[in-house]
Amino acid sequence: MAIRTQGCKLNQADSDMLARRFAAAGYRLVQSPAKADVFVLNTCTVTSTADSKARQALRAAARANPHALIVATGCYAQRSRDELSQVEGVSLVIGNTEKAELPAMVTALLEQRNTGANSHPQVSSALDYSVQPAANIRRNRSMVKIQEGCDQVCAYCIVPKVRGRERSIPPESLVEQINQRVAEGCLEVVLTGTQLGTYGFDIPGATLTKLLERILAETAVPRLRVSSLQPQEITPRLLELWQDPRLCRHFHIPLQSGSDRILEMMRRRYTTGLFAEKVDLVRNTVTGSGVTADLIAGFPGETEAEFQESLAFATSMAFSDMHIFPYSPRPGTSAVYLSGPVSQPVKKARTTQLLAMAKEGFEAFRSYQLGQTHPVLWESSTRQDGGLKWRGLTGNYIRVYTHSRNNLGNTITPARFEELTGDGVRVKVL
């Protein structure tokens, strides 16, 4: 069987879980959908573009392997099972609430295909956090889900509907999972979730700060990365933990707009003033950090003046990188009922301006690192010029490259930043 993942790091963590469950059920994981008896697409539905990409990927898999069992799961499958069921070649559509039971469902469907007998596996909607055995998957970086769901219900966001209410995975299970990943050879664990900063609200005595303390104390994971934090969730006590060099100096802090009126319409729980205060706190406490953000262009009612305000604020934040999204109306969200929709040409023009601003910040942050030395986790290589071109990642989230005949795979080495490349930096391993 083969798995493909679209969307966020939380989906990547879910795909890792699925790969492990399929392997435990006796399936052999392959890279190519064309060579698979079963193809699973873990979908995203955060924008209409994500929906389109999911449908395209499913059709392509069905064309490449007409005899395979084609399965759609993930957030798009949770939002609109009927839509995906109509995609030609799709055999099974399973939402997030049933995802953990997918191997049993697939096995039952294969048996039905082969024998004609009906089999109905029992399905549980509970959040699964059991530790699964290793599978034939990438091990140098591993996504570990610590919680799921979101109770904040921002006006534009479909995630609360497709991921449900917030619920946390017990800390002892997470420590066990991370120790397992380390035993498998993993050098970096990325903690993922829908709303990491509220981790533990449903577990007496648990908080994100206490979870990080426990992971650092009870595991030997070489690098630990927190995938995303809301600005209002960042505290001095939390940031003190970054005195431990194992915590990666990268903070993804979603902004969404640099206009206070638009932030209020989006139902975000901060102002630009609070956002700037928390970014300053991060940079002053955890020096050398990369700070990345998300920004939406063309939210309903956004005037030209408010867009310029947003552009100016984001520029002043000097983010190391940004994800820019044109606003995409999502059925079932309150923003679709707002007046003053921004036309597609205007959204496109605003997105272009934001992308140009983001590119300048990206290049400035990388340029500032030239001559510095950073630890690099080497992930993969390709053959080039009679040797190997290695691809790695720094703790502050800069993509780096080097040429070496040595096997750097799944190692962490110091490297000096020497020259900018298209999407990263060329470095010299020391």
C-alpha positions in Angstrom: 0.0 0.0 0.0 1.0 3.6 -0.6 0.1 6.8 1.3 0.2 10.4 0.1 -0.3 13.4 2.4 -1.7 16.8 1.6 -1.8 19.8 3.9 -0.5 20.4 7.4 2.0 18.7 9.7 -1.0 17.3 11.7 -1.9 15.4 8.5 1.6 14.1 8.3 1.4 12.8 11.8 -1.8 11.1 11.0 -0.3 9.5 7.9 2.6 8.2 10.0 0.1 6.6 12.3 -1.7 5.1 9.4 1.5 3.7 7.9 2.4 2.1 11.2 -1.1 0.6 11.6 -1.1 -0.8 8.0 2.4 -2.3 8.6 1.2 -3.9 11.8 -1.7 -5.4 9.9 0.7 -7.0 7.4 0.8 -4.5 4.6 4.0 -3.6 2.8 4.5 0.1 2.2 5.6 1.2 -1.2 6.4 4.7 -2.6 4.6 4.5 -5.9 0.8 4.4 -6.1 1.3 2.6 -9.4 2.8 -0.4 -7.5 0.2 -0.4 -4.7 -2.8 -2.7 -4.2 -4.1 0.1 -1.9 -3.6 3.8 -2.3 -4.6 6.2 0.5 -4.8 10.0 0.1 -4.8 12.0 3.3 -6.6 15.1 2.1 -6.7 18.8 3.1 -9.7 21.1 2.8 -8.4 24.4 4.1 -9.0 26.1 0.7 -10.8 25.3 -2.5 -7.4 24.8 -4.2 -6.7 22.1 -1.6 -10.0 20.4 -2.6 -9.1 20.6 -6.3 -5.6 19.1 -5.7 -7.1 16.2 -3.8 -9.6 15.3 -6.5 -6.7 15.6 -9.1 -4.5 13.3 -7.1 -7.2 10.7 -6.7 -8.0 10.7 -10.4 -4.3 10.4 -11.2 -3.9 7.5 -8.9 -6.9 5.7 -10.4 -5.5 6.2 -13.9 -2.1 5.0 -12.9 -3.4 1.9 -11.2 -7.0 1.0 -12.2 -7.0 -2.2 -10.2 -5.9 -0.6 -6.9 -8.3 0.2 -4.0 -8.3 4.0 -3.9 -9.1 5.5 -0.5 -9.7 9.1 0.5 -9.4 10.2 4.1 -8.6 13.3 6.0 -10.2 16.7 6.3 -11.8 16.9 2.9 -13.3 13.4 3.4 -14.6 14.5 6.8 -16.2 17.7 5.3 -17.8 16.2 2.2 -17.8 12.4 1.9 -20.4 12.7 -0.9 -18.1 14.9 -3.1 -15.2 12.6 -2.9 -17.3 9.5 -3.4 -18.2 10.9 -6.8 -14.6 11.1 -8.0 -14.1 8.3 -10.6 -12.0 5.4 -9.2 -12.5 6.2 -5.5 -13.5 3.0 -3.6 -13.7 4.3 0.0 -14.1 7.7 1.7 -13.3 7.8 5.4 -13.3 10.9 7.6 -11.0 11.9 10.4 -13.2 10.4 13.1 -12.8 6.9 11.6 -9.2 7.2 10.4 -7.6 5.0 13.0 -9.8 2.1 11.9 -8.9 2.5 8.2 -6.6 -0.6 8.0 -9.4 -2.8 9.3 -11.9 -1.2 6.8 -9.5 -1.7 3.9 -8.9 -5.3 4.8 -12.6 -5.9 5.0 -13.2 -4.3 1.6 -10.4 -6.3 0.0 -11.8 -9.5 1.5 -15.2 -8.5 0.1 -13.7 -7.9 -3.3 -12.0 -11.3 -3.3 -14.7 -13.5 -1.7 -17.9 -11.5 -2.0 -18.4 -11.8 1.7 -19.5 -8.8 3.7 -17.4 -7.7 6.7 -18.1 -4.7 9.0 -15.2 -3.8 11.3 -16.1 -1.9 14.5 -15.4 1.8 14.3 -14.5 4.0 17.2 -14.6 7.9 17.1 -12.3 8.2 20.1 -8.9 10.0 19.7 -6.3 7.2 19.2 -3.0 7.6 20.9 -1.7 4.0 21.1 1.9 3.4 20.3 2.3 1.5 17.0 5.3 -0.5 15.7 7.8 1.0 13.2 6.9 1.0 9.5 8.9 1.5 6.4 8.7 5.3 6.7 11.1 8.3 7.0 12.7 8.4 10.4 15.0 11.4 10.6 12.1 13.7 11.3 8.9 12.5 12.9 5.6 14.3 13.4 3.9 13.4 16.8 0.4 14.6 17.4 -0.2 15.9 20.9 -3.8 17.1 20.6 -6.5 17.5 18.0 -9.4 19.8 17.5 -10.0 23.5 17.9 -12.6 25.4 20.0 -11.7 28.9 18.7 -13.9 28.9 15.6 -12.3 31.6 13.5 -14.7 33.1 10.9 -12.8 31.8 7.9 -11.7 28.4 9.2 -13.2 25.0 8.5 -10.8 23.1 10.7 -13.1 23.0 13.8 -15.8 21.3 11.7 -13.4 18.7 10.3 -11.2 18.1 13.4 -13.8 18.5 16.1 -13.5 19.8 19.7 -10.1 20.1 21.4 -8.8 17.0 23.1 -5.3 16.2 24.3 -3.3 13.0 24.3 -2.0 12.0 27.7 1.6 13.1 28.3 2.8 9.6 29.3 1.7 8.3 25.9 3.5 11.1 24.2 6.7 10.4 26.1 6.4 6.7 25.1 5.8 7.6 21.5 8.9 9.9 21.4 11.1 7.3 23.0 10.0 4.8 20.4 10.8 7.3 17.6 14.3 7.9 19.1 14.9 4.1 19.4 14.0 3.9 15.6 16.7 6.4 14.8 14.7 9.6 14.6 16.7 12.8 15.3 14.0 15.4 15.3 10.4 15.2 16.7 7.9 17.8 15.6 5.0 18.3 18.0 1.9 18.8 16.0 -1.8 19.6 16.6 -4.6 21.9 15.7 -4.2 24.1 18.8 -0.9 23.3 20.6 -1.0 26.1 23.0 -4.1 24.9 24.8 -2.7 21.4 25.2 -3.8 19.8 28.5 -6.8 21.8 29.3 -8.8 18.6 29.5 -6.1 16.7 31.5 -5.8 17.7 35.2 -2.4 19.4 35.8 -1.3 19.2 32.1 0.0 22.2 30.1 2.2 22.6 27.0 5.0 23.9 29.2 4.8 20.9 31.5 4.7 18.5 28.5 7.8 20.0 27.0 9.6 19.8 30.4 8.7 16.2 30.7 9.8 15.3 27.1 13.1 17.0 27.7 13.6 15.2 31.0 12.3 11.8 30.0 13.5 11.3 26.4 16.8 11.6 24.6 15.4 13.2 21.5 18.2 15.3 19.9 15.9 17.9 18.5 12.4 18.9 19.5 10.3 21.3 17.4 7.0 23.0 18.3 5.1 23.3 15.0 2.8 26.4 15.8 1.7 28.7 18.6 -0.9 31.4 18.8 0.5 34.7 20.0 -1.7 34.8 23.1 -0.3 31.5 24.2 3.3 32.6 24.3 4.6 33.3 27.8 7.9 34.0 29.4 7.7 30.8 31.3 7.2 28.8 28.1 10.1 30.5 26.4 12.5 29.8 29.3 12.5 26.2 28.1 14.4 27.2 25.0 17.5 27.5 27.1 17.7 23.8 26.3 19.5 23.6 22.9 17.5 20.6 21.9 14.4 22.9 21.4 14.5 24.2 17.8 14.7 28.0 17.6 11.8 28.3 15.2 8.4 29.8 16.0 5.4 29.6 13.6 3.0 32.3 14.8 -0.1 32.7 12.6 -0.9 36.4 11.9 -3.7 36.2 9.3 -4.1 40.0 9.1 -2.2 43.1 10.1 -5.4 45.1 10.5 -7.1 45.1 13.9 -10.5 45.5 12.4 -10.0 42.5 10.1 -8.6 40.5 13.0 -11.8 41.2 15.0 -14.0 40.2 12.0 -11.9 37.0 11.7 -12.6 36.4 15.4 -8.9 36.1 16.2 -8.0 36.5 19.9 -5.3 39.1 19.7 -4.5 42.6 18.3 -1.5 43.6 16.2 -0.1 45.3 19.3 -0.2 42.0 21.3 1.2 40.1 18.3 4.2 42.5 18.0 4.8 42.3 21.7 4.9 38.5 21.6 7.2 38.4 18.6 9.6 40.8 20.4 9.4 38.6 23.5 10.4 35.5 21.4 13.3 37.3 19.7 14.6 38.8 22.9 14.4 35.6 24.8 15.3 33.0 22.2 18.0 34.8 20.1 18.5 33.8 16.5 15.0 32.4 16.2 13.3 32.1 12.9 9.7 33.5 13.1 7.3 32.5 10.4 3.6 33.4 9.9 0.5 33.0 7.8 -1.3 35.9 6.2 -4.7 35.9 4.3 -5.2 38.3 1.4 -8.7 39.6 0.5 -10.8 38.6 3.5 -14.4 39.8 3.0 -14.6 43.5 3.8 -10.9 44.2 3.6 -10.5 47.7 2.1 -7.5 48.9 0.2 -6.4 50.9 3.2 -6.7 47.9 5.5 -4.7 45.8 3.1 -1.9 48.4 3.0 -2.1 48.5 6.8 -1.7 44.7 6.9 1.2 44.8 4.4 3.0 47.4 6.4 2.6 45.6 9.7 3.8 42.3 8.2 6.8 44.0 6.7 7.7 45.6 10.1 7.6 42.1 11.7 10.5 41.0 9.4 9.4 37.4 9.3 11.9 34.8 8.2 9.3 33.2 5.9 5.5 33.4 5.4 2.7 31.4 4.0 0.4 33.7 1.9 -3.1 32.6 1.1 -5.8 34.3 -0.9 -9.1 34.1 1.1 -11.0 31.0 0.1 -14.7 30.8 1.2 -15.4 27.6 3.0 -18.9 26.2 3.3 -20.0 26.0 6.9 -17.9 29.0 8.1 -19.4 32.3 9.1 -17.1 34.4 6.8 -19.1 33.2 3.8 -22.0 35.3 5.0 -20.0 38.5 5.4 -20.6 41.5 3.1 -18.0 43.1 0.9 -16.4 40.2 -0.8 -13.1 41.1 -2.5 -13.0 40.4 -6.2 -10.7 37.7 -7.5 -8.5 40.2 -9.5 -8.0 42.3 -6.3 -7.3 39.2 -4.2 -4.7 38.1 -6.8 -3.0 41.5 -6.9 -2.9 41.6 -3.1 -1.5 38.1 -2.9 1.2 39.0 -5.3 2.3 42.0 -3.2 2.3 39.9 -0.1 4.4 37.2 -1.7 6.9 39.8 -2.9 7.2 41.2 0.7 7.5 37.6 2.1 10.3 36.9 -0.4 12.3 39.9 0.7 12.0 38.8 4.4 13.0 35.3 3.5 16.1 36.5 1.7 17.1 39.0 4.4 16.9 36.3 7.1 19.0 33.9 5.1 21.5 36.6 4.2 21.9 37.5 7.9 23.0 33.9 8.6 25.9 34.0 6.1 29.2 33.2 7.8 27.4 31.7 10.8 27.6 28.1 11.9 24.4 26.1 12.6 23.7 22.4 13.4 22.1 20.8 10.4 20.0 17.7 10.3 20.7 16.0 7.0 17.6 14.4 5.5 18.2 13.2 2.0 20.5 13.3 -1.1 20.5 13.2 -4.9 23.3 12.3 -7.2 25.0 15.3 -8.8 28.4 16.0 -10.4 29.8 12.6 -9.5 28.9 13.0 -5.8 25.9 13.5 -3.6 24.0 16.7 -3.1 22.7 16.6 0.5 19.5 18.4 1.7 19.2 19.4 5.4 17.4 21.6 7.8 18.6 23.9 10.6 16.9 24.4 13.9 15.7 27.8 12.9 14.1 26.3 9.8 16.4 27.2 7.0 16.8 24.7 4.1 20.5 24.1 3.4 22.5 22.1 0.8 26.0 20.7 0.5 28.0 18.4 -1.7 29.7 15.5 -0.1 30.8 12.0 -1.0 30.3 11.0 2.7 27.1 9.6 4.0 25.5 12.4 5.9 22.1 10.8 6.0 20.3 11.1 9.4 23.1 12.9 11.1 23.4 16.3 12.7 26.6 18.2 11.9 27.8 21.8 12.3 27.8 23.6 9.0 28.9 27.1 8.0 26.6 29.2 5.8 28.4 30.3 2.6 26.1 31.2 -0.2 22.4 31.8 -0.9 20.6 29.4 -3.3 17.1 29.5 -4.8 15.3 28.2 -1.7 18.0 27.9 0.9 21.7 28.3 1.6 24.7 26.4 0.4 26.8 25.4 3.5 30.1 23.8 4.3 30.1 20.9 6.7 32.7 21.4 9.5 
